[in-house]
Amino acid sequence: MNSVFELLLKVWTGSRDLKVRLSSVEALGEMVGLVTRSQLKSALPRIIPTMLDLCKKDQEVAFTAAHSLHNLLNASLLSESGPPLLEFEELAVVLITLLPLVSVNISKDERSYISKGLKWIIPDPYRHIALGK
């Protein structure tokens, strides 16, 4: 399992083909709970920027990338076997990148749904920080 994770991370997420990159990120998002914490920690600097970049694409691509990012944040921040794998500063970078993306092309009526969308992406213990509560 670990070697498949590494292959997807090191080879396929760097593909020029958007569909290949997206499929790789989707698979990695499903695998994050199956790899070791040390492997996940070492993958974070590479996988987070890839996921955030895909979140900037069209809605369908962004949805898939956001789902994978959700899985990654859950695995990185909510662990019974140790401290969070992301520092607050690293999490802040993720949130700073996502907030403008959430607010692009939405009407005033839809703005009330932003916090609902963030609740889906951000794990419970960190939600109050991201939402400023």
PyMOL commands that set and color helices and strands:
alter all, ss='L'
color gray80, all
select helices_A, chain A and resi 2-10+12-14+18-31+37-55+59-77+88-103+108-111+114-121+124-130
alter helices_A, ss='H'
color red, helices_A
deselect
rebuild
show_as cartoon
